[in-house]
């Protein structure tokens, strides 16, 4: 895969063939292999009335594959509904006392912030840490002046949705550990697109949904606890999360002991169709290689930045490859440009800082060239000024 050649699975994504799809950070289009896996699941349900034991055995296999993909053990993976559920599990499972604090970046995704703000009635102080204006990513130095011996956690996105910056989670985790604090990571925008090793990142908890880089429809998420789950108390409890359930499913009035692994957080039935689809998505991603996918989207970013420099359009986020992701935000007023680009058949997003372009494994250099041509045409007729902050 490279920015100068079509990505091999392009034909697997019909939407990317039909129009200029540059919105992977919102949701990736459904692929043919994932659709086929969903169809196969529903055919099996239709014809055999739901072979649940067989489906759960497949779930176990997918859990193990997902764990290996993230560099952890299978018992360190729990299936959730979405990223927000995973972040809330961490925020409400962490023991805090009045006067403790958590650090968040200013401008963080609302669903990261709300989970921790909701613990303020318990006496938790939420400290909003400003971004360093001299650089466009966060690292240990960003948080160093705000962390103290009452800091219980640093919570942040691996990749920020509104400008594409890739934060130095590993360095931040080293700072947190030195103060006895946990690191809770929203990896929604990185898993499946960047090469994510959850253990190497040093995160205590990593949460993500599966409808972006992992290519399945909405409604499935993952929670990863690379260093164990026992430090987090389950907010909810169900049979799936109990350590030693009675073989006859009879419940007495005794103490409930949760499982010792990440599965203590699983409740109720699973999103089995999406988990079956995830197996097909992992086939696709692993067939290409996530490192090659990361290289591909960064190459596309290089190609885009060259066009932007030629056009005189500024990039809101970082330019350096090691601090970038697949997300690139153009410093253009969304109030005028979003409608113009949509009318020209480009699918992208308006975000707080401008126009967001986000690449997937299905994009190629021709897509970038098409976008550049649209931008050049727009500059002739639309106001070109900095986006309103």
C-alpha positions in Angstrom: 0.0 0.0 0.0 1.3 3.5 -0.9 0.0 6.9 -1.6 0.8 6.4 -5.3 -1.2 3.2 -5.8 -4.7 2.1 -5.1 -5.1 0.2 -1.9 -5.7 -3.5 -2.6 -9.1 -3.7 -0.9 -10.6 -0.7 -2.7 -13.2 -2.8 -4.5 -14.3 -4.2 -1.1 -15.8 -0.8 -0.2 -18.4 0.2 -2.8 -19.1 3.6 -1.2 -15.5 4.6 -1.8 -16.0 3.8 -5.4 -19.2 5.8 -5.8 -18.1 9.1 -4.3 -15.1 10.8 -2.6 -15.3 9.3 0.9 -12.9 11.1 3.3 -14.7 10.5 6.5 -13.2 7.5 8.2 -13.0 9.4 11.5 -16.8 9.5 11.5 -17.4 6.0 10.3 -15.9 3.7 7.7 -18.1 2.5 4.9 -19.3 -1.1 5.1 -17.1 -3.6 3.2 -18.2 -6.6 1.2 -16.4 -9.1 3.4 -18.0 -7.7 6.6 -21.4 -7.6 4.9 -20.9 -11.2 3.9 -20.1 -12.2 7.5 -23.3 -10.5 8.7 -25.3 -12.2 6.0 -23.8 -15.6 7.0 -24.7 -15.0 10.7 -28.3 -14.1 9.9 -28.6 -17.1 7.4 -27.4 -19.4 10.2 -29.9 -17.9 12.6 -32.7 -18.2 10.0 -31.9 -21.8 9.2 -30.9 -23.3 12.6 -32.8 -21.1 15.1 -29.6 -19.7 16.7 -26.8 -22.2 17.6 -25.8 -20.2 20.6 -23.1 -22.5 21.8 -21.4 -22.4 18.4 -21.7 -18.6 18.3 -20.2 -18.3 21.8 -17.3 -20.5 20.8 -16.7 -18.2 17.8 -16.9 -15.2 20.2 -14.1 -16.8 22.2 -12.0 -17.1 19.1 -12.6 -13.4 18.1 -11.8 -12.3 21.6 -8.4 -14.1 21.4 -7.7 -12.6 17.9 -8.6 -9.1 19.1 -6.4 -9.5 22.1 -3.4 -10.6 20.0 -4.1 -7.7 17.6 -3.7 -5.3 20.6 -0.8 -7.1 22.2 -2.6 -8.4 25.3 -4.1 -11.6 26.7 -7.6 -12.7 25.9 -8.8 -12.3 29.5 -7.8 -8.6 29.3 -10.5 -7.9 26.7 -14.2 -7.2 27.4 -16.8 -6.5 24.8 -18.8 -3.4 25.3 -21.3 -1.3 23.2 -19.0 1.6 22.4 -16.1 3.7 23.5 -18.3 5.8 25.9 -19.3 2.7 27.8 -15.7 1.6 28.3 -14.6 5.1 29.5 -17.5 5.1 31.9 -16.6 1.7 33.2 -13.1 3.1 34.0 -14.3 6.4 35.5 -16.9 4.8 37.8 -14.8 1.7 38.6 -11.9 3.7 39.9 -11.9 4.3 43.7 -11.7 8.0 44.5 -12.0 10.0 47.6 -12.9 13.7 48.1 -10.0 15.8 47.1 -8.6 13.4 44.5 -8.3 14.7 40.9 -8.2 13.5 37.3 -6.4 15.3 34.5 -8.0 15.9 31.0 -6.9 17.9 28.1 -8.8 21.0 27.2 -10.9 20.3 24.1 -11.0 16.6 24.8 -13.9 14.6 23.3 -17.1 15.3 25.3 -17.7 11.6 26.0 -14.3 11.4 27.7 -14.9 14.5 29.7 -18.5 13.7 30.8 -17.6 10.3 32.3 -15.2 12.0 34.7 -17.3 15.2 35.3 -20.1 12.8 36.4 -17.9 11.9 39.4 -17.7 15.4 40.7 -20.5 14.7 43.3 -18.1 12.1 44.8 -15.6 14.8 45.4 -13.4 14.2 42.4 -11.7 17.4 41.0 -11.5 17.5 37.2 -8.5 19.5 36.1 -8.5 20.7 32.5 -5.0 20.9 31.2 -4.3 23.4 28.4 -2.5 22.4 25.2 1.0 23.7 24.8 0.7 26.4 22.1 4.2 25.7 20.9 3.4 22.2 19.8 0.3 20.5 18.5 0.3 17.3 20.6 0.4 16.3 24.2 3.1 14.5 26.1 4.4 14.1 29.7 5.5 17.8 29.7 1.9 18.8 29.0 0.7 17.3 32.2 3.7 17.5 34.5 2.8 20.8 36.2 -0.8 19.6 36.9 -0.2 16.1 38.3 0.3 15.6 42.1 0.0 12.9 44.8 -3.9 13.2 44.7 -4.0 12.6 40.9 -5.9 9.3 40.4 -5.9 9.3 36.6 -5.0 11.0 33.4 -7.7 10.4 30.8 -7.1 11.3 27.1 -7.6 10.3 23.5 -4.8 8.6 21.7 -5.7 10.5 18.6 -7.8 13.7 18.9 -10.9 13.8 16.8 -10.9 17.5 16.1 -7.3 18.0 14.8 -5.8 14.5 14.3 -2.9 14.9 16.8 -1.4 11.7 18.1 -0.6 12.1 21.8 2.4 10.5 23.4 0.5 8.1 25.6 3.5 6.0 26.5 5.4 9.0 27.9 2.3 10.2 29.7 1.8 6.8 31.2 5.3 6.8 32.6 4.6 10.2 34.3 1.3 8.8 35.7 2.9 5.7 37.1 5.5 7.8 38.9 2.7 9.5 40.8 0.6 6.3 41.4 -2.0 7.3 38.8 -3.8 5.4 36.1 -4.0 6.3 32.4 -7.4 5.8 30.7 -7.2 6.0 26.9 -9.9 6.6 24.3 -8.5 4.7 21.3 -11.5 5.2 19.0 -9.6 7.0 16.4 -6.5 4.9 16.4 -7.3 1.1 16.7 -7.3 -0.5 13.3 -5.7 2.5 11.6 -2.5 2.9 13.6 -0.3 0.1 15.0 -1.6 0.0 18.6 0.1 -2.1 21.2 -2.0 -1.6 24.3 0.6 -2.9 26.7 3.4 -0.9 25.2 1.3 2.3 25.4 1.2 1.7 29.2 -2.5 2.4 29.5 -4.3 1.1 32.5 -7.5 1.0 30.4 -8.0 1.4 26.7 -11.5 1.8 25.2 -12.6 1.9 21.6 -15.6 1.3 19.4 -15.4 -0.9 16.4 -17.2 1.2 13.7 -14.2 3.2 12.5 -10.8 1.5 12.1 -12.2 -1.9 12.9 -14.7 -1.7 10.1 -17.9 -3.1 11.7 -21.3 -1.4 12.1 -22.0 0.7 15.2 -23.0 -1.1 18.4 -19.8 -3.0 19.3 -16.9 -1.8 21.4 -14.0 -3.1 23.4 -12.4 -2.5 26.8 -8.8 -3.5 27.3 -7.1 -3.8 30.6 -3.4 -4.6 29.8 -2.3 -4.7 33.4 -5.3 -6.4 35.0 -8.8 -5.4 35.9 -9.0 -6.0 39.7 -8.3 -2.3 40.5 -11.6 -1.3 38.9 -14.9 -2.2 40.6 -17.8 -3.1 38.3 -20.6 -0.6 38.3 -23.1 -3.2 37.1 -23.0 -6.9 37.7 -24.5 -9.8 35.7 -24.0 -13.5 35.4 -21.3 -13.0 32.7 -19.2 -11.1 35.2 -19.5 -13.4 38.3 -16.4 -15.4 39.3 -18.1 -18.7 40.3 -21.7 -18.8 39.3 -23.9 -21.6 40.6 -24.1 -24.4 38.0 -27.9 -24.4 38.4 -28.0 -20.6 38.2 -29.5 -20.2 41.7 -28.6 -17.0 43.5 -28.5 -16.6 47.2 -28.0 -13.6 49.4 -24.2 -14.0 49.8 -21.5 -11.7 48.7 -21.0 -11.4 44.9 -17.5 -12.0 43.8 -16.7 -10.6 40.3 -14.4 -12.3 37.9 -10.7 -11.3 38.2 -10.3 -10.3 34.6 -11.8 -7.8 32.1 -14.9 -9.9 31.6 -16.2 -8.7 35.0 -17.5 -5.7 33.1 -19.6 -7.7 30.6 -23.3 -7.8 31.2 -26.1 -9.5 29.4 -26.0 -10.9 25.9 -23.4 -10.0 23.3 -23.7 -8.2 20.0 -23.1 -11.5 18.2 -23.7 -10.3 14.7 -21.1 -7.5 15.1 -18.6 -9.9 16.7 -19.0 -12.3 13.8 -18.4 -9.3 11.5 -15.3 -8.3 13.5 -13.7 -11.6 12.5 -14.1 -10.7 8.9 -12.8 -7.2 9.5 -9.7 -8.6 11.3 -9.1 -10.9 8.3 -9.1 -7.9 6.1 -6.9 -5.7 8.3 -4.4 -8.4 9.2 -4.3 -9.5 5.5 -2.9 -6.0 4.7 -1.0 -5.5 7.9 -1.9 -2.7 10.3 1.6 -1.3 10.1 1.2 -1.0 6.3 -2.2 0.6 6.8 -0.6 3.2 9.1 2.1 3.9 6.6 -0.5 4.2 3.9 -2.7 6.8 5.6 0.4 8.8 6.7 1.7 8.7 3.1 -1.7 10.1 2.0 -1.3 12.8 4.6 2.1 13.7 3.2 0.5 14.0 -0.2 -2.3 16.1 1.1 0.0 18.4 3.0 2.0 19.0 -0.2 -1.2 20.1 -2.0 -2.2 22.3 1.0 1.2 24.1 0.9 0.8 24.7 -2.8 -2.8 26.0 -2.2 -1.8 28.1 0.8 -4.2 26.3 3.1 -3.0 25.7 6.7 -3.2 22.5 8.6 -4.7 22.8 12.1 -3.0 19.8 13.6 0.6 18.6 13.6 2.6 18.2 10.4 5.2 15.7 11.7 4.4 12.1 10.8 5.1 10.8 14.3 2.6 13.2 15.8 0.0 12.8 13.0 -2.7 10.2 12.3 -5.1 9.6 9.5 -7.0 12.8 10.4 -6.1 16.1 8.9 -8.1 19.3 9.6 -8.0 22.1 7.1 -8.0 25.7 8.5 -11.1 26.7 6.4 -14.4 28.1 7.6 -16.8 25.1 7.7 -19.8 27.4 7.4 -19.1 27.8 3.7 -16.7 25.0 2.7 -18.7 22.1 4.1 -21.7 22.7 1.8 -19.5 23.4 -1.2 -17.5 20.1 -0.8 -20.7 18.1 -0.1 -22.3 19.5 -3.3 -19.2 18.3 -5.2 -19.7 14.7 -3.9 -17.1 14.8 -1.1 -18.0 13.1 2.1 -16.2 14.7 5.1 -16.9 16.3 8.4 -17.1 19.8 9.9 -15.3 20.0 13.2 -14.7 22.9 15.6 -11.4 23.9 13.9 -12.3 23.6 10.3 -12.9 20.9 7.7 -11.8 17.4 8.7 -10.3 15.0 6.1 -9.8 11.4 7.4 -8.4 8.6 5.4 -9.1 4.9 5.5 -7.3 1.9 4.1 -9.5 2.2 0.9 -8.4 5.7 0.0 -5.6 6.4 -2.6 -3.6 9.2 -4.0 -6.2 9.9 -6.7 -8.7 10.7 -3.9 -6.3 13.3 -2.5 -5.7 14.8 -6.0 -9.5 15.0 -6.5 -9.9 16.8 -3.2 -7.1 19.2 -4.1 -8.8 20.1 -7.4 -12.0 20.8 -5.5 -10.2 23.0 -3.0 -8.5 24.9 -5.8 -11.9 25.5 -7.5 -13.4 26.6 -4.1 -10.6 29.1 -3.5 -11.7 31.0 -6.6 -15.2 31.5 -5.2 -15.3 31.0 -1.4 -13.8 33.2 1.3 -10.4 31.8 2.4 -9.9 32.8 6.0 -8.9 31.2 9.2 -11.7 29.1 10.8 -13.4 30.7 13.7 -12.0 29.3 17.0 
